[in-house]
Amino acid sequence: MSRSRHIERHLVERVGWLRAAVLGANDGIVSTASLIVGVAAAEATRSGVLVAGVAGLVAGAMSMAAGEYVSVSSQSDAEKADIERERGELAASPDAELRELAGLYVARGLTADLADQVAVQLTARDPLAAHARDELGISAITTARPIQAAMASATAFSIGSAVPLLVAWIAPSAMTVTMVTAAAIVSLAILGGVGARVGGAAMLKPILRVTLWGVLAMAITAGIGRLFGAAL
C-alpha cells in the first residue's frame, strides 16, 4: 500500500516575526499619521509637516528596531538562563527530574505507566530538550529571535510610515489633515485584515480593533495640535 506524505504547517511558527511586523506597521501608520495631522492642525507650513513626517519615520524605525531587539533579547536571555538551570538540575538529580517529567505527562492525561515510559524514552533521546519543551514551554518554534524581531519591526514601521508621509506630500495643504487621516484609516483596516489572515484568525475583530485605536490616537493628536496652534 502506497503512503502519501502528510505535511502540516502551523501558523504558530510565524508568531515571532508576525507580532513584531504588525506592531511595527501599526505604530508606523498611527504615529506618523498622528504626527503629521497634529503638526498640520497647528497650521504649520507644508515643508514643516513633511520634515516632521520624515523625522518621525526615521526616528520611529530606529526606536522600534532598538526596542524590539532589547525586549526580545531579554526574553532570550531569560530562556537561556532557564535552560542552563535545567541543565544543572538534570546533572545533579536525574532521577528526580525524570519523575518530574513523568508527573507532567500524568497531569496532561496519561496513565502513570505510560507517562513513565514516555519520560524514559524522551530522556534517553534528549533530556534537556524534553524538559525545555514540556516543563519550561520553550521550543524551536517559539524561541525568541531578537534580530528577526528587530528587522521585522523596523521594516514594517518604515512601510507603515511611508503611507501617511506620501499622502501628505501629494495632498493640497488645505486637505492634508483629511487625506492623511483617511489614508491612515484605510491602511489600518488593511493591516488588521492582513495580520488576521496571515495569523489564521477571523478578520472583523482585528480590523475594528486596529482601526478604532488608530482613529482615537489621531483624534487626540489633532486636538492637541489645534489647541497649541491656536495658543501660539
N, C-alpha and C positions, 0 to 999 in steps of 0.2 A: 504494500500500500504506500503510495507516494505521500509525502508530507510537505505541506506548504509552510513556509516560514511566516510566523506571526510577528509582525513588527508593531510596536506601540511607541508613541511619542507623547509624553505627558507635559502639559503646559507649565508645571511647576519648575521645569528646567529653565524657563525664561524669567523666573521671578526676580533674580538679581538685577539684570540689566533693564528689565521692563519697569520695575519700580523707579529706578534712577532716571530712565528716559522719560517716563510720564511726569515725574516730579519736575525734571528739568524743563520740559516743553511747557508744562502748565505755568511754572514760575516765569519762564521767559515771556510767554504771552501776557500774563497778568501784570508782572512787574513793569515790563517795558511799556505796555499799553497804558497802565495806570500812570507811569511817569510822564509819558507824552501827553496824556489827557490832562493831568494835573498842571503841567507847565503851560500847555496851550490854553487851559482855562484861566490861567493867571495873565493871559494876554501877552505872552512872550512873543518875540519875533520868530519867524519861520526858522531861521538859522539856529536860534536858541533852542527851539523844540527839537531839531534834528541832532544838534550836538548833545543834548541831554539824552536822546534816544540811543545814539551810538555809545555814549559813555555808559549808559545803563546796560547795553548789550555786552560790552567788553568786561566791565566790572562784574556783572552778574554771572557770566560764563566762567570767569576765573574763580569767583566765590563758590559757585556750585561745584566746580571740579575739586577745589580745595576742601570744601565741606564734606562732600561725599567721600573723598579719599581718607580724610581724618576719621570720620564716623565709622566707615566700613573697616578701616584699619583697626580701630578699637575693637570692633566686633571680631575681627580675625585674630587679634592678639588674645582676646578672651577665649576663643575657641582653641587656640594653640595651647594656652595655659591649662585649660581643662583636659586636653588630650595628654599633655605631659604629666599632669597629676594622675590621670587614669593609668598611664604607663607605669608610674611608680607604684600605684596600688596593685597592679597586676603582678609586678615583680615581687612585691612584699607579701601579698596574700592571695595567691592564685586560686586557692580553694574557696575562699570567701567570695571572691569576685565571680567564680563560676556559679556559686549558689545565688548570688545576687542577680546574675543574668537569667538563670532559670526562673527565679521569682518574678522577673519582669514578664516572662512569657506566660507564666501561670496567671498573672494579673490580666493579661490580654485574652485569656480564654483557653489556653492549652491545658491538658491534664498534666499532673506533676511528672509522670513518667515521660511523656512526650517532651515536656519542657526541658527535662534533664538531658534527653537525647539531643535536642536541638542545640542547647547550650554547649554540650560537649563537642558536637561536630563543628559548630561555628568557632569555638575556642581553639580547636585543633587547627583550623584553617588560618584564622587571623583574629586573635582575641582582642586586640586593640580596636580594629575596625568594627567588631561586633559591639563592643561597649560604647564606642563613639556614636554609632548609629542608633542603638537601641536604648542606651542609658542616657546619653547626652543629647541625642537628636541631631547629631552632626553627620552629614553625608556629603558625598562628592557633588551632588546636585545642588544643595542649598548652602554650601560653604561660602563664606564671604570672599569676594573678589574686589579689592579696593580699586585697582587700576581700571578694571572693566566698568565699575560703577562711576568712577570719576569721568572717564571718557564719554560714557553714555549720557551722563547728566550734562556735561559741558556742551556736547554736540547738540543735544536736544534743546537746551536752553538757547543756544545761538539760532537754531532754526525757528524756534518759537518767537524769539525776539525780532527776528527779521521781518515777520509778517506785519506787526503794527508799525515798525520803522519804515518799511516800504510804502505802506499806505499813507503815512504821514508825509513822505517825500513827494508822492504824486497828488495828494489831496489839495484842493484850494484851501488857503489859510482859514477862511470862514467855515469850512466844513471839516476841519481836522478832527475836532472832538467827536463829531457824529460818525465820520467814516472810520476812524480808528476804533471807536467803541463797537461799531457794527462788525468790523473785521475781526476784532478780538472775540466777540461773542460767537461768531460763526466758527472761528478757529478752535475755540474751547469746546464747542459742541462736537466738532470733527475729532478732536483729540480724545474726548471722552468715549466716543464711539470706537475709534481705532484701538485705544487701550483696552476696552472691554472685549473687542473682537480678538485681539492678539492673546489676551488672557483667557479667552473662552468663556466670558461671563455675559449675562444679559446686558443689552446696550442702554436701555432707557435710563436706569438709575444712575450709572456713571456719567451719562451726558448731562442730566439735570444737576448732579452734584458738582461737577466741574464748572458748568456754565453759571450756576447761581452764585457760587463763591467768587468767581471771577467778576461778575457784574457788581457784586457787593464791594469788592476791593476797588474797582474803577470808580464807582459812585462816590465812595468815601474820599478817594484821592482827588476827584474832580471838585468835590465840595470844598476840600481844603485849599485847592488851587484857586478857586474863585474867591474864597474868603481872604486869603493872603494877597491875591491880586488886587482886590478892592481896597484892602488896607494900605497897600503900597501906592 
